[in-house]
Amino acid sequence: NVTDHSRIVALNGTINSLVNGQTGGSVFFYSPSGFVLTGTAVINVGSLVLSASPITVDGNGNFINGGTVVFGQAPNPNAAINTVSDINGTAQINSSGNGNYVALVAPTILHQGDIRTDGTAALVAAEAATINFDPFGLFDIEVAIGTDAATGIHVDGGTIDRNSETVSSDNIHRAYLVAVAKNDAVTMLINNGASIGFEIGTSASVEDNAVVISGGYDIDNGSHQFFGTSGVSNVPLTITNATLSSHVDAQVTGGAAINSGEGALSFGGDLSIIGGETTTTGGNVLIDAMNGNALTIGADLYARAFRESGDGTQIGLITRLGATGGSTATVGGDVTLDSDSFGATVGEFGERTDVTGGNAQVNIGANSTLN
């Protein structure tokens, strides 16, 4: 109901999109109130977009121009897209065919269901955005207006993975999780047994396959691009009790808590995590095995916490790799921990004021192991 922005649309049956008798085509749904995909929902398509923002149409009636789609201002800043897992089952989205994609765009996204794609998946927490759906998976995602939701993206036991093991090797698999804060801080959370990644088994064997987590940044050709001005967007990230089988490239403007506090946490390939602050709060990057639960990183770890001071008086942040509480942390490759600070820019030549640097820490508690 386009005229009633408070009524969320429930999808609870089966939707099939066929082209010449085969699953295919692109299906776009827009509801200003958002969507709930119940436990009985099954969607079989080529590409799927669910949006709580109106999709811009040009003078010729086209809403996809060279792969680019403009999502206008969301009428309801509280709109959400929820994929549900309950006693009736788990919501399923199946995207078939090379170069196809799934995109969920809304101020709040709660993902408990299953997304399977032969191409790329994008979860974008924002009130307005533009996405270029590149057929090779290297998307551009530009957030025009962020979200005020307390938790912009929550992957709560949900999955994002392959739809088929036989798709072309030329096809890049990417999962983009993008949230930008409009005013107050917006959290990104992955937990409760969530599983994200496109590798078979536990080995991240395809270098171009990746999970790209972006808090406070746009995406440009598949990589992070800083959004807005200093201090505008504060987006912290928490990952716990989850499996991420592809390489993970995470960059957030707030801090990052990557730990096994709620259950085992594993990364099948490289983990690169950068947390930074241009304000006076948060920003530490803490990677910990905790509470007797294992933390496993299959390849290299790169972790960085940075702070850029507005007046040159702030103290640097903490980057930590640790194991406590009878836990084991295992890293299969090289470990790089970086903590740095930048003073305020002064003078005509861009000189910076002096600041106090941060701390890179390795912490091993009693009865705990770091491999």
Secondary structure, 3 states (H helix, E strand, C coil): CCCCCCCCEEECCEEECEECCEECCEEEEECCCEEEECCCCEEEECEEEEECCCECCCCCCCCCECCEEEECCCCCCCCEEEECEECCEECEEEECCCCCEEEEEECEEEECCEEEECCEEEEEECCEEEEECCCCCCCEEEEEECECCCEEEEEECCEEEECCCCCCCCCCCEEEEEECECCCCCEEEEECCEEECCCCCCCCCCCCCEEEEEECEEEECCEEEECCCCCCCCCCEEECCEEECCEEEEEECCCEEEECCCCCEEECCCEEEEEEECCCCCCCEEEEECCCCCEEECCCEEEEEEEECCCCCCECCEEEEEECCCCEEEECCCEEEEEEEECCEECCCCEECCCECCEEEEEECCCCEEC
